[in-house]
Amino acid sequence: PVYLRVDHARGVNGAVRHKSPFYHHVLSRGRLLYEDGSNIWASDPAPEDTTPAARAQRQQDQFQVEIAAFMAKQRQFFRQENCRRAGAQLRNSIEAAYHMLLTTLHGHSYPETDIAFLRARAEALIPDLRQPWFHGAESYEAEFDRLRQAHGGTHRFRQYKMSEAEIKRLSLCQKRLLKMADKLCQKKIEGLG
């Protein structure tokens, strides 16, 4: 027996981002038959009067709400002096920012939660995205790596720690990245209109 399931690109991306068990299984054990390189919004059913720019803006707004929620939790945990959990929320907001960038600029994102993978894909599209991770001559690569480990570390390893100073430095990078991501996405959306 064969089971055929047909979904629109936006539905698939949303299910992957929300870690649907079905799509997780397909992506981890399935086989890619073909890849549609077209714009994610081109095949999305929408009212006739909805423009690609309006659909892209709606998607952008959803990402912004998600990022704002992560940042609110980050501030809450930081006030509670729980740097470990604040670091995890900081990392989640950066992951969402990379998904937003890739979805808006490339037409789709990847079902990945490794922010180093997402960062590499985004920087391949826009090399200027490296700027938030550098300040003067000092590199934040080691701290980015600690931030990358926050995904699994906060849930599995009690010994995983982040300091207040690390959170503050990474928050500056986070703000620069989010500002740049918002500007790039808005420019792309304006180009669609």
NUVO-557452 format. One line per 8 residues: their letters; for each residue x, y, z of N, C-alpha, C. Coordinates in nm, 3 decimals, m for minus. Layout:
A> X:Y:Z:X:Y:Z:X:Y:Z; ...
This chain:
PVYLRVDH> 0.083:m0.121:0.000:0.000:0.000:0.000:0.087:0.126:0.000; 0.037:0.227:m0.067:0.108:0.354:m0.077:0.021:0.463:m0.018; 0.082:0.549:0.062:0.008:0.662:0.120:0.061:0.789:0.057; m0.026:0.862:m0.007:0.014:0.987:m0.072:m0.044:1.103:0.006; 0.042:1.196:0.041:m0.002:1.315:0.112:0.050:1.436:0.036; m0.039:1.530:0.009:m0.001:1.650:m0.064:m0.029:1.771:0.024; 0.073:1.850:0.047:0.059:1.971:0.128:0.122:2.089:0.055; 0.072:2.207:0.086:0.131:2.328:0.029:0.261:2.359:0.102
ARGVNGAV> 0.350:2.434:0.036:0.482:2.464:0.092:0.474:2.530:0.229; 0.383:2.624:0.244:0.372:2.694:0.372:0.331:2.598:0.484; 0.238:2.509:0.453:0.195:2.411:0.553:0.309:2.319:0.594; 0.388:2.277:0.497:0.503:2.190:0.526:0.604:2.265:0.613; 0.638:2.388:0.574:0.735:2.465:0.653:0.687:2.487:0.795; 0.557:2.517:0.810:0.502:2.537:0.945:0.507:2.409:1.027; 0.472:2.296:0.965:0.475:2.167:1.035:0.617:2.131:1.076; 0.712:2.157:0.988:0.853:2.127:1.018:0.901:2.216:1.132
RHKSPFYH> 0.867:2.346:1.125:0.911:2.440:1.229:0.851:2.404:1.365; 0.729:2.350:1.365:0.665:2.312:1.491:0.690:2.166:1.527; 0.783:2.105:1.455:0.832:1.971:1.484:0.722:1.864:1.483; 0.641:1.867:1.378:0.537:1.766:1.359:0.601:1.628:1.351; 0.551:1.529:1.427:0.611:1.395:1.423:0.612:1.335:1.283; 0.505:1.357:1.206:0.497:1.301:1.071:0.612:1.352:0.984; 0.630:1.484:0.981:0.735:1.541:0.896:0.874:1.511:0.950; 0.887:1.503:1.082:1.016:1.467:1.139:1.056:1.327:1.091
HVLSRGRL> 0.959:1.236:1.092:0.986:1.100:1.046:1.021:1.099:0.897; 0.945:1.171:0.818:0.971:1.175:0.674:1.109:1.233:0.645; 1.143:1.345:0.714:1.270:1.411:0.687:1.389:1.332:0.739; 1.370:1.256:0.847:1.483:1.180:0.901:1.499:1.045:0.834; 1.387:0.984:0.788:1.395:0.850:0.731:1.349:0.842:0.585; 1.291:0.951:0.537:1.235:0.948:0.402:1.338:0.976:0.295; 1.289:0.992:0.175:1.375:1.018:0.060:1.317:1.136:m0.016; 1.404:1.227:m0.056:1.361:1.345:m0.130:1.343:1.307:m0.276
LYEDGSNI> 1.219:1.314:m0.324:1.191:1.278:m0.462:1.220:1.394:m0.556; 1.182:1.513:m0.518:1.212:1.631:m0.598:1.209:1.753:m0.507; 1.271:1.856:m0.552:1.275:1.980:m0.475:1.220:2.092:m0.561; 1.122:2.161:m0.506:1.062:2.271:m0.579:1.138:2.398:m0.542; 1.209:2.455:m0.636:1.289:2.573:m0.608:1.210:2.702:m0.621; 1.081:2.692:m0.647:1.002:2.813:m0.664:0.980:2.883:m0.531; 0.930:3.002:m0.539:0.903:3.082:m0.420:0.799:3.012:m0.334; 0.819:3.014:m0.203:0.729:2.945:m0.111:0.585:2.996:m0.121
WASDPAPE> 0.567:3.122:m0.158:0.432:3.178:m0.159:0.361:3.154:m0.291; 0.432:3.108:m0.392:0.372:3.094:m0.525:0.263:2.987:m0.526; 0.281:2.879:m0.449:0.184:2.770:m0.451:0.088:2.776:m0.333; 0.099:2.877:m0.253:0.014:2.888:m0.135:m0.124:2.937:m0.174; m0.232:2.861:m0.140:m0.364:2.909:m0.175:m0.399:3.032:m0.093; m0.439:3.136:m0.159:m0.472:3.260:m0.090:m0.581:3.330:m0.169; m0.651:3.420:m0.105:m0.753:3.495:m0.179:m0.691:3.566:m0.299; m0.771:3.586:m0.401:m0.724:3.646:m0.525:m0.660:3.783:m0.504
DTTPAARA> m0.711:3.858:m0.406:m0.661:3.994:m0.387:m0.536:4.001:m0.300; m0.486:3.884:m0.255:m0.366:3.883:m0.171:m0.241:3.880:m0.260; m0.155:3.976:m0.240:m0.032:3.985:m0.319:0.078:3.901:m0.254; 0.181:3.862:m0.329:0.294:3.792:m0.267:0.356:3.873:m0.153; 0.361:4.005:m0.169:0.417:4.089:m0.064:0.334:4.081:0.064; 0.201:4.078:0.050:0.114:4.069:0.168:0.130:3.935:0.238; 0.143:3.828:0.158:0.163:3.695:0.219:0.298:3.688:0.289; 0.399:3.746:0.224:0.533:3.747:0.285:0.532:3.829:0.414
QRQQDQFQ> 0.461:3.940:0.414:0.454:4.024:0.533:0.383:3.950:0.647; 0.278:3.876:0.613:0.207:3.797:0.716:0.300:3.693:0.778; 0.378:3.625:0.693:0.475:3.527:0.741:0.580:3.595:0.829; 0.628:3.710:0.785:0.726:3.788:0.861:0.672:3.825:0.999; 0.547:3.869:1.002:0.484:3.908:1.128:0.474:3.790:1.225; 0.446:3.670:1.172:0.439:3.551:1.256:0.576:3.521:1.319; 0.681:3.533:1.238:0.815:3.512:1.292:0.847:3.616:1.399; 0.809:3.741:1.375:0.839:3.848:1.471:0.769:3.822:1.605
VEIAAFMA> 0.647:3.772:1.601:0.574:3.739:1.724:0.648:3.627:1.800; 0.694:3.526:1.726:0.768:3.415:1.786:0.898:3.464:1.850; 0.970:3.549:1.779:1.096:3.603:1.830:1.071:3.688:1.955; 0.967:3.772:1.951:0.935:3.857:2.066:0.902:3.773:2.189; 0.833:3.660:2.170:0.801:3.571:2.282:0.928:3.512:2.343; 1.021:3.468:2.258:1.147:3.415:2.309:1.225:3.522:2.387; 1.226:3.644:2.334:1.300:3.752:2.400:1.236:3.791:2.533; 1.104:3.785:2.541:1.036:3.814:2.668:1.073:3.710:2.773
KQRQFFRQ> 1.077:3.582:2.733:1.118:3.476:2.826:1.265:3.493:2.865; 1.347:3.533:2.767:1.489:3.555:2.795:1.506:3.661:2.903; 1.436:3.774:2.889:1.445:3.881:2.990:1.393:3.833:3.126; 1.286:3.756:3.124:1.229:3.705:3.249:1.330:3.616:3.322; 1.392:3.522:3.250:1.489:3.432:3.313:1.614:3.509:3.357; 1.653:3.610:3.280:1.771:3.688:3.316:1.744:3.765:3.447; 1.622:3.821:3.460:1.586:3.891:3.585:1.585:3.795:3.704; 1.550:3.669:3.678:1.549:3.567:3.783:1.689:3.510:3.808
ENCRRAGA> 1.789:3.564:3.738:1.928:3.521:3.747:1.947:3.375:3.706; 1.862:3.331:3.615:1.873:3.196:3.559:1.936:3.210:3.420; 2.067:3.226:3.417:2.138:3.251:3.291:2.131:3.131:3.198; 2.122:3.014:3.255:2.116:2.893:3.174:1.990:2.894:3.086; 1.876:2.921:3.146:1.750:2.926:3.071:1.743:3.050:2.983; 1.799:3.161:3.030:1.802:3.283:2.948:1.882:3.259:2.820; 1.993:3.186:2.834:2.075:3.152:2.717:1.999:3.065:2.618; 1.918:2.972:2.669:1.839:2.886:2.580:1.737:2.969:2.502
QLRNSIEA> 1.675:3.065:2.568:1.576:3.150:2.499:1.645:3.243:2.399; 1.763:3.291:2.433:1.841:3.374:2.341:1.872:3.294:2.215; 1.914:3.171:2.235:1.945:3.081:2.124:1.822:3.055:2.039; 1.706:3.035:2.103:1.582:3.009:2.029:1.542:3.130:1.944; 1.564:3.250:1.996:1.529:3.369:1.918:1.620:3.381:1.795; 1.745:3.343:1.810:1.839:3.348:1.697:1.803:3.241:1.593; 1.763:3.123:1.640:1.718:3.019:1.547:1.598:3.070:1.466; 1.500:3.130:1.535:1.381:3.182:1.467:1.420:3.291:1.367
AYHMLLTT> 1.519:3.375:1.403:1.563:3.481:1.312:1.624:3.423:1.184; 1.703:3.317:1.198:1.761:3.254:1.080:1.654:3.186:0.994; 1.555:3.122:1.059:1.444:3.064:0.984:1.368:3.174:0.908; 1.347:3.288:0.974:1.278:3.400:0.911:1.356:3.449:0.789; 1.485:3.467:0.806:1.569:3.513:0.696:1.564:3.417:0.577; 1.583:3.289:0.605:1.586:3.191:0.497:1.450:3.178:0.428; 1.343:3.182:0.507:1.210:3.171:0.448:1.179:3.291:0.361; 1.213:3.410:0.408:1.181:3.531:0.333:1.273:3.549:0.212
LHGHSYPE> 1.402:3.527:0.230:1.497:3.554:0.122:1.511:3.439:0.023; 1.495:3.317:0.072:1.524:3.198:m0.010:1.396:3.126:m0.054; 1.284:3.155:0.013:1.158:3.089:m0.020:1.126:2.972:0.070; 1.225:2.919:0.141:1.201:2.811:0.238:1.317:2.807:0.337; 1.289:2.745:0.451:1.394:2.725:0.549:1.423:2.575:0.556; 1.500:2.533:0.653:1.538:2.394:0.667:1.483:2.339:0.798; 1.457:2.210:0.804:1.403:2.153:0.928:1.512:2.130:1.032; 1.599:2.225:1.045:1.714:2.212:1.134:1.695:2.299:1.258
TDIAFLRA> 1.749:2.253:1.369:1.751:2.335:1.489:1.893:2.374:1.527; 1.991:2.328:1.448:2.130:2.363:1.473:2.155:2.503:1.415; 2.175:2.601:1.502:2.188:2.739:1.453:2.316:2.759:1.373; 2.416:2.674:1.391:2.537:2.686:1.309:2.505:2.649:1.164; 2.423:2.545:1.145:2.380:2.505:1.010:2.298:2.617:0.946; 2.201:2.669:1.021:2.114:2.776:0.969:2.195:2.901:0.938; 2.289:2.932:1.026:2.374:3.050:1.006:2.456:3.034:0.877; 2.512:2.916:0.857:2.595:2.894:0.736:2.511:2.911:0.610
RAEALIPD> 2.387:2.860:0.611:2.300:2.875:0.493:2.263:3.021:0.470; 2.232:3.092:0.578:2.194:3.233:0.564:2.313:3.317:0.517; 2.432:3.291:0.572:2.550:3.368:0.534:2.594:3.335:0.391; 2.560:3.215:0.342:2.590:3.182:0.203:2.506:3.271:0.109; 2.383:3.302:0.152:2.297:3.392:0.073:2.340:3.537:0.086; 2.367:3.579:0.210:2.402:3.719:0.239:2.528:3.719:0.325; 2.646:3.733:0.266:2.771:3.731:0.344:2.777:3.837:0.454; 2.707:3.949:0.438:2.707:4.055:0.539:2.649:4.009:0.672
LRQPWFHG> 2.578:3.897:0.675:2.519:3.847:0.799:2.625:3.801:0.899; 2.751:3.797:0.857:2.859:3.763:0.951:2.886:3.878:1.048; 2.851:4.000:1.008:2.884:4.118:1.087:2.836:4.115:1.232; 2.713:4.069:1.261:2.670:4.070:1.402:2.756:3.988:1.495; 2.829:3.889:1.441:2.908:3.802:1.528:3.050:3.850:1.549; 3.081:3.967:1.500:3.214:4.023:1.521:3.201:4.165:1.574; 3.285:4.200:1.667:3.285:4.336:1.721:3.429:4.383:1.721; 3.462:4.473:1.632:3.600:4.517:1.621:3.686:4.400:1.579
AESYEAEF> 3.794:4.380:1.649:3.885:4.270:1.617:3.851:4.144:1.694; 3.759:4.156:1.790:3.727:4.042:1.876:3.622:3.952:1.811; 3.648:3.823:1.813:3.555:3.728:1.753:3.467:3.667:1.861; 3.341:3.647:1.826:3.248:3.585:1.919:3.220:3.440:1.882; 3.306:3.380:1.800:3.281:3.244:1.752:3.273:3.143:1.868; 3.359:3.156:1.967:3.357:3.062:2.079:3.226:3.076:2.156; 3.180:3.200:2.174:3.054:3.220:2.245:2.936:3.173:2.161; 2.946:3.192:2.029:2.841:3.140:1.941:2.832:2.989:1.956
DRLRQAHG> 2.947:2.923:1.967:2.947:2.778:1.984:2.882:2.738:2.115; 2.907:2.815:2.222:2.840:2.788:2.351:2.690:2.808:2.337; 2.653:2.910:2.262:2.512:2.937:2.240:2.448:2.823:2.161; 2.521:2.772:2.062:2.472:2.659:1.982:2.446:2.537:2.070; 2.531:2.516:2.169:2.517:2.403:2.259:2.402:2.421:2.358; 2.350:2.541:2.369:2.244:2.569:2.466:2.118:2.489:2.435; 2.096:2.452:2.309:1.975:2.379:2.272:1.965:2.247:2.347; 2.068:2.167:2.338:2.067:2.039:2.407:2.111:2.050:2.550
GTHRFRQY> 2.204:2.141:2.577:2.263:2.151:2.710:2.164:2.183:2.819; 2.072:2.275:2.794:1.979:2.314:2.899:1.880:2.204:2.930; 1.855:2.116:2.835:1.756:2.011:2.857:1.818:1.882:2.909; 1.942:1.854:2.870:2.000:1.725:2.903:2.109:1.730:3.010; 2.184:1.838:3.015:2.301:1.840:3.101:2.288:1.949:3.206; 2.278:1.909:3.330:2.265:2.005:3.439:2.392:2.088:3.457; 2.507:2.034:3.414:2.633:2.106:3.431:2.651:2.217:3.328; 2.562:2.223:3.226:2.574:2.328:3.126:2.546:2.462:3.192
KMSEAEIK> 2.638:2.556:3.176:2.624:2.688:3.238:2.653:2.796:3.136; 2.591:2.911:3.156:2.624:3.033:3.082:2.635:3.143:3.187; 2.733:3.228:3.169:2.752:3.336:3.266:2.670:3.458:3.227; 2.654:3.547:3.322:2.582:3.673:3.298:2.655:3.756:3.193; 2.788:3.756:3.199:2.867:3.832:3.102:2.848:3.776:2.961; 2.845:3.643:2.947:2.823:3.581:2.816:2.686:3.620:2.760; 2.585:3.616:2.846:2.449:3.653:2.803:2.447:3.797:2.754; 2.512:3.886:2.828:2.513:4.028:2.789:2.583:4.049:2.655
RLSLCQKR> 2.698:3.984:2.636:2.771:3.999:2.509:2.692:3.940:2.392; 2.634:3.822:2.415:2.557:3.758:2.309:2.427:3.833:2.279; 2.373:3.902:2.379:2.252:3.982:2.358:2.280:4.096:2.261; 2.401:4.153:2.268:2.439:4.258:2.172:2.442:4.203:2.030; 2.500:4.084:2.015:2.504:4.018:1.883:2.362:3.988:1.836; 2.280:3.940:1.928:2.141:3.908:1.896:2.068:4.031:1.843; 2.084:4.143:1.911:2.016:4.267:1.869:2.063:4.312:1.731; 2.194:4.302:1.706:2.247:4.340:1.574:2.192:4.248:1.465
LLKMADKL> 2.189:4.117:1.494:2.138:4.021:1.397:1.990:4.046:1.367; 1.910:4.068:1.472:1.767:4.088:1.452:1.739:4.216:1.375; 1.815:4.320:1.403:1.798:4.446:1.331:1.831:4.427:1.182; 1.942:4.358:1.156:1.983:4.334:1.018:1.883:4.243:0.947; 1.835:4.139:1.016:1.739:4.045:0.957:1.610:4.117:0.921; 1.561:4.202:1.011:1.438:4.275:0.985:1.453:4.366:0.863; 1.567:4.434:0.854:1.592:4.525:0.741:1.598:4.448:0.609; 1.669:4.334:0.607:1.682:4.254:0.485:1.547:4.196:0.442
CQKKIEGL> 1.470:4.149:0.539:1.339:4.089:0.507:1.244:4.196:0.454; 1.245:4.313:0.516:1.156:4.421:0.469:1.193:4.464:0.327; 1.322:4.468:0.300:1.367:4.504:0.165:1.318:4.402:0.062; 1.326:4.273:0.097:1.278:4.167:0.007:1.128:4.178:m0.013; 1.053:4.203:0.095:0.907:4.214:0.087:0.867:4.332:0.000; 0.937:4.444:0.015:0.909:4.561:m0.069:0.936:4.529:m0.215; 1.037:4.448:m0.241:1.068:4.408:m0.378:0.961:4.318:m0.438; 0.887:4.245:m0.354:0.779:4.158:m0.403:0.657:4.239:m0.442
G> 0.641:4.359:m0.382:0.520:4.439:m0.405:0.520:4.516:m0.525
